[in-house]
Amino acid sequence: MFGSRLFVYDLMIDGSITHERLLIDWSSQSAGDGMCVDVEGNLYIAVHEAGRQGVRIYSPAGMEIGYISTGESPAQNVAFGRGRDSHLLYIAAGRNVFRIEVNSVGY
């Protein structure tokens, strides 16, 4: 996926959305793919771009606050485990599935 943008919206009580805002802009590079969120609202987004394969971690404000490399395998999807494993992050990349323990808890 190239030239992608991630937008955020306010969700109203009736289910409608308002106030569209650009959160992350990948318009000049390869983009994000699968994503998940932790209990603090941080986004974990699988990215595949030249020289940087892995998972980028963004704050709720859209600032990159971390990065997990998957080496040469392009990251395609990412998800937290459930229950006792909610602190484990699973990353599908190429022909591999990685599991990494993180300090955050998945939502």
C-alpha positions in Angstrom: 0.0 0.0 0.0 1.6 3.3 -1.1 0.6 6.9 -0.3 -1.7 6.1 2.6 -3.0 8.4 5.2 -4.6 7.5 8.6 -7.5 9.8 9.7 -9.2 10.1 13.1 -12.7 11.2 13.9 -14.8 12.1 16.9 -17.5 9.4 17.4 -20.9 10.9 18.5 -23.3 9.2 20.8 -25.6 8.4 17.9 -22.8 6.6 16.1 -22.1 9.3 13.5 -18.6 10.7 13.0 -17.4 14.3 12.9 -14.2 16.4 12.9 -12.0 14.4 10.5 -8.3 15.0 11.2 -5.2 13.6 9.6 -3.2 11.6 12.2 -0.4 10.0 10.1 0.6 10.7 6.5 2.7 8.1 4.6 2.1 9.9 1.3 5.8 9.9 0.2 6.7 6.3 1.2 5.4 2.8 1.7 2.6 2.7 4.2 1.0 0.9 7.1 -0.9 -2.3 6.8 -2.5 -4.1 9.8 -2.8 -2.4 13.1 -3.9 -2.8 16.7 -4.1 -0.6 19.8 -3.0 -0.9 23.4 -5.0 0.2 26.5 -3.2 3.6 26.5 -4.4 4.3 22.9 -1.0 3.8 21.2 -1.2 2.4 17.7 0.9 -0.6 16.6 1.1 -0.5 12.8 2.8 -3.0 10.5 4.9 -1.2 7.9 6.7 -2.3 4.9 9.0 0.2 3.2 12.5 0.0 1.8 15.0 -0.3 4.6 12.5 -0.4 7.4 10.4 -3.5 7.9 8.5 -4.0 11.1 6.0 -2.3 13.4 5.9 1.4 14.2 4.3 2.5 17.4 2.5 5.8 17.5 1.1 7.8 20.4 -2.6 8.8 20.2 -1.4 12.2 18.9 0.3 10.5 15.9 3.9 10.8 17.1 6.2 7.8 16.4 7.3 6.6 19.9 8.8 3.2 19.1 9.8 0.7 16.4 10.1 -3.1 16.3 12.1 -4.5 13.4 11.2 -7.7 11.6 14.5 -7.7 9.6 14.0 -8.3 6.0 10.5 -9.7 6.2 7.8 -7.1 5.4 5.3 -6.7 8.3 1.8 -7.4 7.2 -0.3 -7.7 10.3 0.0 -7.2 14.1 -2.2 -8.2 17.0 -2.1 -8.5 20.8 -2.8 -11.8 22.5 -5.9 -12.2 24.8 -6.3 -12.7 28.5 -3.1 -13.7 30.2 -1.3 -13.2 26.9 -2.5 -9.6 26.4 1.1 -8.3 26.8 2.3 -10.4 23.9 2.4 -8.8 20.4 2.1 -11.1 17.4 3.5 -9.9 14.1 2.9 -11.6 10.7 5.8 -10.8 8.4 6.7 -12.6 5.2 6.5 -16.3 5.9 7.0 -15.8 9.6 5.0 -15.0 12.7 6.9 -13.3 15.5 5.8 -13.1 19.2 7.3 -10.4 21.4 6.6 -9.5 25.0 5.9 -5.8 25.4 5.4 -3.6 28.5 1.9 -2.5 27.2 -1.3 -4.4 27.3 -3.5 -4.9 24.2 -6.9 -3.4 24.2 
